[in-house]
Amino acid sequence: MVYNSAEREINAERIFRKVSGSLDQWFSQDTWIGEMVAAGNDLLWTYILIGFLLLLGLYLSIRTNFVQFRMLPTMVKELVSGTDRTAFKERKGTTPFQAFAISTAARVGTGNLAGVALAISVGGPGAIFWMWIVALIGAATGFIESTLAQIYKVKDKDGFRGGPAYYMEKGLGSRWMGLLFAVLIVLCFGLIFNSVQTHTISDAFVGAYNINPIVVGAVMAAIMGIIVFGGIRRIAVVAEVVVPIFAVTYIIVSLIIVIINITEVPAVFALIINNAFGIQEVVGGGIGAAIMNGVQRGLFSNEAGMGSAPNAAATVYVNHPVKQGLIQSLSVLIDTLIICSATAFIILLTDVYTVGDMEGIQLTQTALSAHMGDWATGFITIAIFFFAFSSLLGNYYYGETNIEFISEKPIYLLLFRIAFLGMIMVGATSDLENIWEMADLFMGSMAVVNLIAVALLAHIAIKALKDFQQQSKNGLDPVFYKDSIKGLKNIESWENKNKKSKIK
């Protein structure tokens, strides 16, 4: 039987809608799988993760003397110096700014536009306050995990790779724990989060231009296929161009809106604070919903403590691991305090979140249109395309580096790439609620495993911070060696040099 192009397109759409529809049925709350996912989320987020995340972040903030605030000027200095490619021309690995771009690419995605809108529509304006808290406290956790990733990174053909799986194996001597984390991050970032990103893109294009979501998914899969088969260097080059341009553009538009509505800004702050503590309930389920959704969407957006950003941090050549830890801590603050706040103010400076049943990206589109006119719907559509596109870049790399931890056989990487591109297609037509439920479960599971390792290894990163500070105090450009920390073992990527003074 011969099919013309139109028939082939219809058949392809039927296949993908059938696949995504089957997945939606399996994971809906009416099935035993959906019930298990919902129960797992309740257990993780209600009884384990929120307290663990906030308490550990507070503990690490105190232990580092609030490094995320105290060393903010140094963070900016290291980030700026990391843009100089000439300093890294003869070195393997990515530059500090490229790693910042990769990790920010994964952070500055749908979590900033759709995730913030979802947090407000479900948890109320107060959810934004708890997103801020997660970022302010979590920036210390982000510093620790990325510094550890640098210390325990390993060499590969492109330069370096590493992350939580690697510091679990080498720092804790626990291969099984590293494998567990690697499997979780491959499933979470490599597959589930892609559905979140692609669904948001297709939702935006359907709302703005009524484009078939299958077409959106196919275009995204084709573009990503070209890039991911080019390796980490191609990912880094694309990310460092795409992320700054669209993040800055979005922030400028947001600032214009805030300036135009400057007299209403104090009222928005009051609304957020009052709703965060249940004083003034507008939408959502009160203080409990505000905390739950704020922490969930905050973790999804800035990823502090989740264990994802360290995978990018480990790829960098720096002469001291603390330098990259500081840069990644800055990325957490930029993501939530600037970009997520921009989206929140765009929405809360209107009343669109209190009427109708909009959620996700369409709420952000409607709010921006209320401020800037109908053209803003198209702007958000293009912005979310590039934000989610950049997130897919970071997500893919996190999956790739952990596949290589599990096994270096090429067949596994090939199968992962095929599954990665397939989930981009499936996500275009899947149900929003089911996707977020799965994302929350895997994200929470990842975070628990990583936070346990961070808690056990934090003392090493803190000693590295002391070493960095001591050298800086002596007017030196800090350099790290294997024996800079007494008793450090299983270090592959740092030269050994006996020093008269060691951190004890």
N, C-alpha and C positions, 0 to 999 in steps of 0.2 A: 504494500500500500504506500502511495506517495503522498506526502503532506506538503502543502504550500507553507510559506513563512508564517502567515497569520495563524494557521492551524498548529504549527509547531510551537508558536508563542503561547497559544491557548493551552496546549497540552503541558508545556513547561510550567505555566502558572498553576494548573490543576495539581501537578505533582508536588510543587513546593507548598501550596496551600494545604494539601492533604497531609504532608509531613509535619508542617507547623501546627495544623489542627490536631493531629494525633498527639503531638507533644503537649499542646494545651490541655487536651483531655487527660493525659497521664498525670500532669502536674497540677490540675485544678484541685481546689479544696474539697471537691466532692468524691475524689478517689482516695484510696489508701496511701498512695504515694504523696498526694497533695496534703493529706492529713499529717503524714510523717514530717513533711517539709515544714508545715505550720507549727507542729509541736516542737520540732528542732529549733525553729526560730524563737519560739517563746522561751524555751529553756536557755538558749544561748544569750539572748538579748535581755531577758528579764532577770535572770538569776546569776549569770556568769560575766558576760562581756562588758556591760556598761560599767559596773563597779571595778572590774579588773583594769579596764582601759584607763579610766579616770584616776584610780588610785596609783597605778604604776606610773602614769604620766606625771602625777604630782610628786611622787617619790623621786623620780629621775630629775625632775625640775629642781628639787631641793638638793639632791646629791651633786648636780652640776652647777649649783648656785645660779639657777635660772639662766642657763647658757643661751636660750632662745631669745632673751631680751638683752642680757649683758653684752653679748658679742655680736649684736646686730650689725654694727659698723664693719666688723671683720667679715661677716657673711657677705655683705655687699661688695667689699673690697676683693674677696676671693672670687666672687662671681664675675666681676668686671675683668679681673686679670685672667680668668678662664676663657675669655673670648679671644685672646691673642693666640692664633693658631701657630704663629712662628715659634713660640716657645715649646710646642709639642710636635713640630714638624718631623723630627727624627725619632719620635717615640711611638710605640704601638699603643693601641687603646684609644678611647674617645677623649675629647677635651672635657674639662670640668663643665663648660657651658653646654656642650652637646649632651652630657649626661643629665644636666639640669633640664634641658629641653625634652629629653626622652621621658624622664619621670614626670615633668610638668605636663607633657603630652597626655600621659595616662590620667593625670589628675584633672587637667583643664579640659574636660569633656562634657558628657551629658550630665554628670553630677553637678556641674556648675549652672546649667540652664534648666534641664528637666528635673534633676534631683532636688534642687532648691525649691522649685515650684511644687513638686510632690510633697516635700516636707511641710510646706506651708498649707497646702490643701488638706493634708491628713492630720498634721500635728499642730496647725495654727501658726501664727507669726512667732510665737515663743520658741519654736523649733530652731529659729535662726540664732537665738542666744546660745543654745546648747551646741550648735555647730561652731560658734566662736570659741566656746569653752574647750571643745575637743581639739580645736586647732592650737589654741594658746598653750594648753597643757601638752598636747600631743607632739608639738614641735620638738620638745626635749626627747621624746621617744623616737621621733624621726632622726634626730641627731645620733642617738646611740646606735640604732639599727644600721644606719648607713656607714658609720665609723667602723662598726664590726665587719660589715661587708667588705670594706676596704682592707682591713687588717688580714682577713682570711681569704681574700680573693686568690684565684689561681690563674695561671697563664694558659692562653689558647692561641689559635692561629690568628685571630683578629687583635690580640692584645691581652685582655683579661676578662674573666667572668667570675661571678660569685653571687652572693645573696644569702638569705636565711638558711637554705638547705646546706650551703657550704659551711657556714659557721656553726650549724648544728653538728655536722659531721666532724669538723676539725677542732672546733672550740669545745664542744661537749663530748666528742667521741661517740656520737650517736648517729650512725648511718640510717637506722630505721626511722628516726625522727625527721631526718633530712628528706628521706624518701616520702614520708607521709606529707610533709609540707610541699614537696615538689609536685606530687600528684594533685593536691588541693589547688595549688596556684595554676597548674595547667588546666584543670577543669574550670576554675573560677575565671581567671583572666583570659586564658587561651580560648575558652568556649562560651561560658555563660555570659560574661560581661560583653562579649561581642554582640550577643543578641540584644542586650540593653542598648548599646550604641546604635546598632543598625535599626532597631525598632524606632528609636527617637528620630533618626534621620528620615526614615520612611514616613513617620507620622507628621513630621514637619513639612515634607514635600507634598504629601497628600492634602494637608490642610491649606497649603499656600497655592499649589499648582494642580492639585488633583492628579498627580502622577501615580501610575501603577506602582505599588510597593515592590513588586517583583523586579521591575525595571531598576528601581533604586538599589535593591540588593545586588543585582547582577553587575551594575556599574561599579559599586563599591568593591565587590569581590574581584573584579577584573583589575582595578587600580591597585588594590592591596596585593594581589598575586604578583604583579610586576615588581613591587617594592620588596616584599618579604623574601623573594628568591634572590634578592641582591645582597642580603646580609646586613649586619649591624651597622656597618659604615654608611650604607645607603639610608637606613632608617634614621641614623643620627643626622645626616645632612638634610634630609627632608624635614625632620622634626625641628631643627634649629632655625629653619626658615618659616615654616608654617605657624608654629606656636606663638612666637613674639608678635607677628603681624596681626593675627586675628585676636589675640588676647588684648593687645594694646588698643586696637580699634573698638573692641567691645567695651573696654573700660572708658574710653573717651566718650562714646555714646552715652554710657551710664552716667558719667560725670555731668554731661550736658543736661540730662534729665534731672539729676539732683539739684544742679544750680538753678534750673528753671523753677523747681519746686522747693527751693531752699527754706521757705517759711514753714513747710510741712514736715521737714526732716526731724525736728525735736519730737513731734507727735508720733512719728514712726518709731523712733527709739523708745519712747514711752510705751507704745503698743507692744513692741517686741519684749521689753523687760516685764511689763505687767502680765502678758500672756505666758511668759516663761515660768512664772511662779503661780499661775492660776488665779491671779488677781482680776484679770479681765479676759474672759473667754470670748473669742470671736468665731473661729471655726476650729474643727478638730475635736479631740476628746479630752481636753483639759491638760493639766500639768504632766500627767503620765504620758500622754500621746506626744506632747511637746518634747519631753526628754528623750523618749524612745526614737522618734523620727529625727530629731536633731542629731543625736549621736549616730544613728544608722546612716543618714545621708551625709553627715560630716565625715564619717570614716570612709564612706564610698567616695567622697569628693577628694579629701586631702590624703587619705591612705596612711596616715601616721600610725605606725604600729602594726599595720596589716602585713607588712613584709614584702611589699611589691617594689617600692622605690629602691631598696638596697640592691636589687638586681641591676638597676641602671648605675647606681653609685659605684658598684664594683668594677665597672668597665673602664674607669678613668685612670689615667696616669697622673698621679700627684706625688709630691715628695713627703707628704704627711697625710695619713688617713683622716685626721680631724678636719682638714680643709674641705673635703667632700662632704663630711658629716654636717658641717656648718652650712654649706650650700643647699643640701637637701632639707635642712631645717628651715631655711629661708623659703624654700619652695612650698612647704606646708602653710606658712603664714600668708604668702602671696595668694595661694589658691583660695583659701577660705575667707580671710579678712578683707581681701580686695575684690576678687572675681565673684565669689559666692555672694558677698554683701552687695555687689553691684546688681546682681539678679534680684536679690531680695528687695532692694529699694525700688527697682523698676516695678515689681509686682505690688508692693505694699503702698506705694504712692498712688495707687488706683484702688477701686473697690471690686475689681473683677474676681478676686479670689473669694469673695463672699457670696457671689451669685452663680447659679448654674452648677454644672458638675464637671467642669474642665479640670484636668490635672496634667502634670508633666509639661512637655514642651509647648502644647497648645495654650496653656495658661500664660506662659512667658510671652508667646507670640501675641496673644490678645492684649496683655498688659502693655507691651512695647508699642503696639499699634494705637492704643489709647493715648499714649504720650506723643508719638511722632507721626501718626497717620498710617494709612494702609501700606505704604511702602515698607514700613518696619517689619511686616510679616515676612516679606522676601528677604530682608536683611538678616533676621533671625534664622531663617531657613538656611541661608548660605553660611552664617556663622556656625550653626549647629553642625552643618556638614563638615566644616573644617575642624571644629572642636572634636567631634566624634571621630573624624578621620585621624586626627592626631592621637586620640586615645587608643584607637585600634593599633597604631604603630607601637605604642608603648606596651599594650596588652600582648601583642604578638611576641615582642622580644622577651617579655617575662616568661611566656610559655616556652620559647625556644631554649633559653638558658637553663631552664629546669628540666626540659626533656634531655638535654645533654648531661645533666647531673644524673638522671635516672639511667641513661644508656647513651653511649656515643655512636651506636650503630646508625648509619644514615637512614635506614628504613623507618625508624621511629620518628625522626624529624620530618620525613616526607609525609608520613601518615598524619602527623600533627598539623602540617601545613594544609593538607587536604581538608581535615576536619575543621580547622580554623576558617577557611574560606567557605565551607559548607554552612557553618553556623552563622556567618554573615548573611547568607541567603535566607536561612530559616528564620532568623530574628526579624526580618522585614515584615513578616505577616503573623507573628506570634502575639499572644495576649500580654498586655503591659503588666497586669497584676501578677500573673504567673512568673514572668521573667524576673520581676523585682523580688519575689519570694525566694526563688532559687538563688539569685545573686546575694541576697542577705544571708542565706544559709551558708553558702560556700565562703563568703567574705568573713563571716563570723568565725567559722571553723579555722580558716587560715590565720586569722588574727590571734585566736587563743593559742595555737601551736607556736606562733612566732613570739608572742608576748612572754610565754614561759621561757623560751630560749633567751630573749632579751633580758629578762629578770635575772637569769642565771649567769649571763656573760657581761652584764652592764659594768661590773667593776673593771673589766679590761678596757673598755672604751673610756671610762672615767680616768684611768691611769694615762691613757693616750692623750686625753685633754690636758691633764696636768703637765705632761711632757711638752705639749704644744705651747702652753701658756708660759712655762719656764723658759723655753728657748726664745719666745717672742719677747719676754721681759728682758732678756739679755741682748736684745737687738739683733737676733738671728732670724733668718728665714728657716722656720722649723723643718727638720728632716727626721724621718722615722727609720729605725733599724729593727731587726729581729730582736736584738737584746736591749732595746729601749725600755722594755717592760720585763722585769725579771721573771723567769719561769715560763715565758710564752712558748707554746709548742705548735707544731704542725703549720708553720708559716712558710709559704712557697714563694711569695712575690716581693719580699723585702730582703735586701742585703743584710748580712750580719757584720756589725762593726762594734767592737768592744769600746764602750764609752766609760769614762771615769765616773760619771754620775748616772745612775739608773733610777727610775721611778719605782718605789717599793710599796 
